[in-house]
């Protein structure tokens, strides 16, 4: 078992700053190469407080505020304009950063791109659903409409 410090939210495992124990293969092949975690050492233990402070600065303070933002996000679909080929296939994919930018452009508030989770890669125009984790107790379902632009 490997002892790690999470640097990003990992669904089903923990939040940034959490110290977790996972199997060696999961740590070596998934968490460490993608930058989701750091190897735990006594020196790295000092980074835990810095990581937690950064997370609290980004996180919405209260559950009530998070629920208000969730209601706003679920009120209307968010349109994302992308360049496409003739068949409607995208040049690249739509990622969490583009979704967070589109939410802000739509006037629904600002969200952190690290809180956006996509169940599948968005590679073509159409309707999709993303999950936004606003608080430890509040998640919002975000309706996305990917449309072609000229």
VOMARVEX-119685 format. One line per 2 residues: number of its first residue (from 1); for each residue x, y, z of C-alpha. Coordinates in Angstrom, 2 decimals. Example, Ala and Ser with C-alpha at 12.3 -4.5 7.8 and 13.67 -1.06 7.14 Angstrom:
! VOMARVEX-119685
1	12.30:-4.50:7.80; 13.67:-1.06:7.14;
END
This chain:
! VOMARVEX-119685
1	0.00:0.00:0.00; 1.20:3.50:-0.88;
3	0.56:6.53:1.32; -0.24:9.63:-0.76;
5	-1.35:13.24:-0.36; -4.07:14.20:-2.84;
7	-3.51:17.44:-4.77; -6.82:17.34:-6.65;
9	-10.34:16.00:-6.14; -10.52:12.28:-6.95;
11	-14.05:10.90:-7.06; -14.52:8.10:-4.55;
13	-11.14:8.71:-2.90; -10.94:12.18:-1.39;
15	-10.36:15.91:-1.68; -7.16:17.93:-2.06;
17	-5.03:17.77:1.07; -6.35:14.39:2.20;
19	-3.79:11.73:3.13; -4.91:8.36:1.69;
21	-3.57:4.84:1.37; -4.08:3.15:-2.00;
23	-2.69:0.11:-3.75; 0.76:0.55:-5.27;
25	-0.39:0.05:-8.87; -3.16:2.64:-8.59;
27	-0.69:5.15:-7.19; 2.11:4.37:-9.64;
29	0.02:4.08:-12.80; -2.80:6.59:-12.30;
31	-2.58:9.09:-9.43; 1.11:10.06:-9.56;
33	1.57:10.38:-13.37; -1.54:12.56:-13.72;
35	-0.50:14.84:-10.85; -3.50:13.92:-8.68;
37	-1.27:13.06:-5.71; 2.15:13.41:-4.11;
39	4.06:10.71:-2.28; 3.68:11.15:1.47;
41	6.84:12.14:3.35; 7.42:14.09:6.55;
43	8.45:17.09:4.42; 5.40:16.77:2.17;
45	3.18:16.65:5.25; 3.83:20.40:5.59;
47	2.30:20.90:2.13; -1.02:19.46:3.34;
49	-1.97:22.69:5.12; -1.03:24.77:2.07;
51	-3.14:22.53:-0.20; -6.11:22.65:2.19;
53	-5.88:26.46:2.48; -5.88:26.80:-1.33;
55	-8.90:24.47:-1.55; -10.83:26.50:1.04;
57	-10.08:29.71:-0.84; -11.60:28.23:-4.02;
59	-14.48:26.43:-2.35; -17.83:28.07:-1.74;
61	-18.03:28.87:1.98; -21.46:27.64:3.02;
63	-23.91:24.98:1.94; -26.61:27.63:1.38;
65	-24.40:29.57:-1.05; -23.54:26.34:-2.86;
67	-27.22:25.42:-3.18; -27.99:28.87:-4.60;
69	-25.22:28.46:-7.21; -26.50:24.94:-7.98;
71	-30.01:26.27:-8.65; -28.56:28.89:-11.02;
73	-26.51:26.28:-12.88; -29.49:23.95:-13.28;
75	-31.84:26.71:-14.42; -30.83:26.80:-18.09;
77	-28.59:24.93:-20.52; -25.14:26.37:-21.15;
79	-24.21:26.81:-24.82; -20.64:26.15:-25.92;
81	-19.68:27.19:-29.44; -16.91:25.15:-31.04;
83	-15.30:24.73:-34.45; -16.36:21.55:-36.21;
85	-15.75:19.63:-39.38; -18.38:18.88:-42.01;
87	-19.74:15.86:-40.11; -20.26:17.77:-36.84;
89	-17.17:16.28:-35.24; -15.09:18.67:-33.12;
91	-11.49:19.66:-33.70; -10.30:18.34:-30.31;
93	-12.58:17.96:-27.30; -14.53:20.18:-24.92;
95	-12.93:20.07:-21.48; -13.64:21.35:-17.98;
97	-11.82:24.66:-18.61; -14.07:25.48:-21.59;
99	-17.16:24.53:-19.59; -16.16:26.78:-16.66;
101	-15.53:29.63:-19.11; -18.92:29.08:-20.81;
103	-20.71:29.14:-17.43; -19.09:32.48:-16.61;
105	-19.89:33.87:-20.08; -23.54:32.81:-19.66;
107	-23.69:34.90:-16.47; -24.32:31.96:-14.14;
109	-21.37:32.76:-11.87; -17.83:31.49:-11.78;
111	-16.89:27.89:-11.03; -13.52:26.25:-10.67;
113	-12.62:24.02:-13.62; -11.37:21.36:-11.18;
115	-14.91:20.88:-9.88; -16.34:19.90:-13.28;
117	-16.65:16.16:-13.95; -17.57:14.75:-17.36;
119	-18.90:11.19:-17.68; -17.58:10.97:-21.25;
121	-15.34:12.96:-23.59; -17.21:15.53:-25.65;
123	-16.15:14.98:-29.28; -19.21:16.06:-31.27;
125	-22.06:18.57:-31.20; -25.11:17.73:-29.11;
127	-26.46:17.76:-25.56; -24.39:16.53:-22.63;
129	-24.60:16.54:-18.85; -21.70:17.46:-16.56;
131	-21.54:17.27:-12.78; -20.19:20.23:-10.81;
133	-19.07:19.60:-7.22; -19.72:22.95:-5.54;
135	-19.31:21.89:-1.91; -18.63:18.63:-0.10;
137	-22.41:18.18:0.32; -23.68:19.91:-2.86;
139	-23.36:18.84:-6.47; -25.12:20.33:-9.47;
141	-26.09:18.76:-12.76; -25.14:21.08:-15.61;
143	-26.92:20.77:-18.97; -24.51:21.51:-21.83;
145	-25.41:22.26:-25.41; -22.42:22.01:-27.76;
147	-23.09:23.87:-31.02; -21.04:24.48:-34.15;
149	-19.71:27.96:-34.90; -18.39:29.30:-38.16;
END
